[in-house]
C-alpha cells in the first residue's frame, strides 16, 4: 500500500497540532503547512511555511509536498474578528481555499481532499430548535460562516469535476491549547488565574443559556482520520458530513462543571460585551451519516476534556510571570 503523505494546512493551530499527532500515530507521513515558522510545535514528519493567500508560493509548496491526502484547516475562525475585519476572513477562507484547490489540481491531482468547514454554516436554521443533518438549509449569520459556505461551494465544484474529497462540518470542539477567545477555554483560563491569585474571584461570562454540541478535539481528529479513509472507496460517498456528539449541552452546564473542579468560591458576572449579536439558543448535529460511512463515535467523556483544559491553564498560569 502506498504511504499516505498527508498535507495539513493550518497545522500550527489548535486543531492542526492535534491532527498532526493523530495522523502521525496512525501511520501517515504528515507534512505540516503553516503560515508562520512552526519549528517543533506540531508532530509532523516535515514542516513547510506558506501563506495560503499567496497563489504561487502555495502551488510550489503543494508540488514540493506531493501529497496523497490533503486536510484543509487553515482559516480565520474567530467569529467576532470576522465582523470587525471581514476582508482578511474572505481572503483567507475563500481565496486561500481556491488557491489550494488549484494547487492540488495542478500538482497533486489524485490527492484526496478533506475540507474542514463548520457547523456555523447552518446559522439561522438552528433557530428551529432541532438537531440538524446535512440536508438542513444553510443560512449563515456571520462573515466567518458565510466565508466557509462560499469555500464549500468552491470545493463542491472541484469535486463535481472529478477531484476526490469530502467536506466536514464539525460542531464545537474543545481541548487543551485552545485559544481563550473561545468560551470553554475562557472559563478555564479565568478559573486558573483566580486560583493563582492573579484575578479577583469573579468570572465574566456571556450567554449561559445557549446549548451547544461539544466534542473533544481528539474525537474530532479521529473523525477526520476516518473520513480520509474514504479515499480507498468508490466515489459514492456524500460530499458533506457532520461531526458532532448529537448531545447539546448548556453553556451553564459547562461552566458549573469547571467551577466544580475548583476549591475557590467564584462569583459569576454577566458581561454584555461577551454576548454575540447573532447568538442562537440551540445548536446540535445529527451524525447518522458519519456513523453510516465510518464506525466513528465519540470516546472522550466531556468531564475528562474539561479537566484536561483546566489543568492546561493551571500549568500555563503557574509558569507565567
N, C-alpha and C positions, 0 to 999 in steps of 0.2 A: 504494500500500500504506500502511496506517495506521502512523504512527510507533509503535514499540514503547516504551511507557512502563513501565519495569521497576522495581518497588519491591523493594528488598533489605533485609530485616530483619537486624540484627546486622552492619550494613555497616562498622562500625568495627573489627571483629575481624580476625584473621589472614586467614581465607578471604574475609571480606566485602570487605576492601580490594582483594585480588587480583581478586575477581569484578567489583567496580565497574569496575576498569581494563579487564578482558577484555571486558565487555559494552559499555562506552563505545567502545572501539576497534572493536567490531563494529557500531556504529551505533545502539545502544539509547540512549534518553533515560533515564539512570539516576537514580533517586530513592533516596538513601541514608537509611535509617532506623536510628538508633542510640539507645541508652538514655542516652548522655551526649552533650554538645555535641561534634561531631566536627570542626568547622571545615573545614580543607582536608586532613584526614587521609586521606580517600579520594577517588578520582577519581569525581566524580558531578556531574550537572547541577543537582541540588537536594539539600539536606540537611534532614532532619526529625529531631526529637527526641521520643522517647516510650518509656516503659516498657511492654513488651507485656503486663504483668500488669494494667495499667490499662485496663479494658474500654472506657470511654467515650473516653478520650484516644486510644486506638488506632483506634477507629472514626472519630474526627474526622480523624486523620492519613491513613487509607486514603481517606476521602472527598476530602480535600484533594489526595492524590496522583493519584487517578483512574487507577490502573494498568491496563494491558492484560495485564501479566505480573507475577507475584509470586514471589520466591525467599525462602523462609523459612529463614534461617540462625541467627537469634537463639536462643541456648541456653546453659545452663551445661554445659560439655563436659568438665571435668576430673574423671576418674573418682574419685580419692581424695576430692575435695571432695564428691562425691555420697554417699559413705559418711559423711563427717564431719558433713555438714549437708544431709540429704536434702530437707527441706521446700522450700527455695528451688529445688532442682532440679526437683521435681514441679510447683511453682507456675509456674516459668518455662517448662519444657519441655512440659508438658501443658496447663495452663490458658492459658498465653500463646499456644499454638498454637490452642486452641479460640477464644480471643478474636480471633485473626487470621482464622480461618475465618469466624466470624460477621460480622466487619467487612467482609470481602470479599464474602460472600453478600449483605449489605445494601447495600453502596456500590459494588461493582465486580463484579457477578455474572457477567460474561463473562470475567473475568480468568483466565488460565491459571496454576495454582499448581504450583510446584516445591518440594516439602518435602524438605529435606536431613536425612535420618535418619542412620544409622550402621551399619557392619558389626558393631558391638558387639551388635546385637540377636540375632545368631546364637549368641553366648555359648557354652554348653556343647556345642553341635553341632560346634564346631571340634575338639573332642577326638577326633572320629572320624578326624582327620588327613588329610582330603581337601579339595580345592578346592570351595567351596560355591556353589551357584546360588540363584536367588531362591525356589525351592520348598523349600529346606532349612528344617527346623524352627527356630523362634526360641526360644531358651532363655537369656534374659538372666542375667548373673552379677553385675550391679551396679545400683545405683539409676539411674545415668545411662542405661544400656542399657534398663532397664525403662521409664523415662520416655519414651525415644524410641519404643519399641514401642507404648506407650499412645497417643502422639501419632500414630503411623502409623494406628492403629485409627480415630482421630478423622478423619484426612484421608480414609481409605478410605470412611468413612460419608458424608462430604460428596461424594466422587467418585460414590458409588452414587446419590446424589440428583441428580446431573447436573453438578456443578461439574467443569470440565475441569482435569486436572492429573496429576502423576506424583510418585512417591516415589523419591528416590535413596538408595542405601545405599553411601556411599563408604567405602573402606578407608583405611588410614593415609596421610595426605598431609602432606608436609613442604616447607619452604622458608624463605627469609629472612623475618624478622619473626615467626616462630612463637615462642610462649612457651617459656622454658626448663623449664616444667613437663613438657614432652614430651621423649621420650628423645633424639632426634637433636639437637634444639636444646640440650638439657642438655649433651651431649657437646661440641658445638661451642663453647658458652659457656665450659666449663671449659678447653678447649684454648686458647682465646683469652686467658683470664685467666692461664694458665700461661706462655704465650709472652710476655705483658706483665710477668711477674714479680709478678703480683698474687695468685697462688695457688701453693702448693707443687706440685712436679711429680708430682702424683698425681690421677688421675681416678676419681671414685666412681661406681660403676655398679650396676645391678640384675641381672636375669636376662639373660645374654648368649646363652643357648641358644635362646630363643624365636625363632620365624620369623614375620615379618610381611610383608604385601603393601604395599610403599611406592610412592607416586606423588608426582611434583612437583605442588605446588599449582596451577601454571599448567595442567597437563594436566587436573586435576580441574575447574578453572573452565571449560576448553574443553568438557569433557563436559557440564557444566551448560548451557552455551550451546547445545549441540546438542540437549539434552533440551527446552529451551524451544521449539525449532523444531517439536516435536510438536504445538504449538498450531495449526499450519497443517494438520494431518492429521485425518481422521475419527477418532473416539474408539475405535479398535480396538487401541490400544497397551496393554501390560500396565501395572498400577498401580505395580509396584516394579521397580527396575533397579539392579543392582550397578555400582559404578565401581571398578575395580581394575586392577592390572597383570597379574594371573594368575601372577605370578612371586614366590614368597615368598623373603625374604632373612633370614638370621640376624642378630640384633642385633649379634653378634660381628663379622660381615662389615662392617656399617655402621661400627662403632667402628674396626675395622682400617683402613678406607679413610680415615676422618677423621684417625686418628693418622699415616697415611702422608703426609698433606698438611702435617705439621708437622716442623720440624727438631729439636724438643725431644725429649729422652728422657723419656717419661711412664710412670709406674707405674700399673697398673690395680688399683683396690681394690674388692672386692665389699662392697656396703653393704646389710645386711639391711633397712634402712628403705626401700630403693627396690624391694623385692620386693612385687608386688601379691598380696593374699591369694587372688585368683581367677585368677591368671595361667594362660594356656593356652599349650601348646607350639607350636602351629601355627595360622596364620590366613591364608587366601588366598581370593580370589574368582574365580568364573567370570564372564567378561564377554561370553560368546557373545550373550546377549540384547541388551546395549548395542550390540554391533557389528552385529547384525541391524537394529536400529532406526536407527542412525546410521552414519556412516563414521569414527567416532572411534577413535583408537588413541593410546597414549602416544607422545610425541615427544621428551621431555626425558630425557636419559641421567641415571641416578642419580648418577654421578660429578659431573656438572655441578651438580646440585641440591645435593650436599653441599659442593662448592667454594663455591657462592654463599652457603650457610648459614654456613660458617666465615668467609668474608670479611665477611659482615654483622656477625658477633660481633666480629671483629677491629676493625672500624670503631667499633662501639659502645664496646668496651673502651678503645680509643685516645682517645675523646672523653669518657670518664667520669673523674671525679676519682680 
